Amino acid sequence: MYGLIQCVWEEVVFYESPRSTMGIHRFIFVLFRQMRRQTIIYSTVWRQNFNARGFVEIYDLGLPVAAFYFNCRRERDSDGRRRYD
């Protein structure tokens, strides 16, 4: 492995899956470098109509260093549980 990147992080907000059960879902992950240690105040109300630009401005995050985007769709008969037969 060329180079080793060590990351230390603390989970601030737990992952919540999409609310709807059908249709295509867009997932967008954006990574920012924090210039200093910050306490991010999170409210569950933020999830609906989340304003990424406003969040970046509030916490002075600057430009993203990486981003990842993908679409996915839940299968019609899937209830989200794995089955082991």
N, C-alpha and C positions, 0 to 999 in steps of 0.2 A: 504494500500500500504506500503510495507516494504521499508523504505529508500526513500529519495527523492533526485533526482539528478537535480540540476539546471544548465542549460546551457545558455550561452549568446554567440550569434554569429552574425556575420555580413555577409550578402551575398556578396561574392567577384565576382563570375561569375554566370550569370543566366543559368538556365537549357536549353539545346537545345536537341530536340528530334532527333532520328536517321534520317539520310538523305534519306535512301532508304525506299520504301513503302511496299516492300514484303520481305518475308524470316524471318529467325530467328535472333533475336538480342540478344547479350550478354550484360548484365548490371553488372558492377562491381563497388561497392562502397567501398572505403578504408578510414578508419578514423585514423588520426594521432594526437598525442598530441604535440602541439607546446610548446616549452620550453620558448619562448619569443614572444612578439608581433612582427609581421612581416608584411611588405607590399609585397604582391605577385603581380608581374607584369604579367598580362595575355594578351596573343595575340590570336586572333581568328585563327591564323595559327596553333597554338598548337594542335587543335582538331584532325587534320588529322595526323596519325602516332605519336600520343602522346607517349612520353617516360616516363613512371611512375618512373622508377629508376633514370633517370636523374633529374626529378622534385624533388624527395626525396633528392637527393644529393645537388642540388642547394640550397634548403631551409633547409637543415640539419634537416630533420624530424625524422630520426631514424626508428625504427621498427613500424609497424602499431599496433594499440590497438584493432581494430576490422575490419572485412570485411564482405561484403554481396554480393552474386552472384546469378543471376537468368537469365533464358532465357525467351523470349517471342516472340510471332509472331502476327503480325497484321492480323485481319480477312480479308478475300478476298474482301468483299464488304464494308469495313469500310473506311470512309473518315476522321475519327478522331473526328467527331462531334457527340454529343449526340442528340438523337431525343426524343421529348416528344409528344406522340400522344394522 
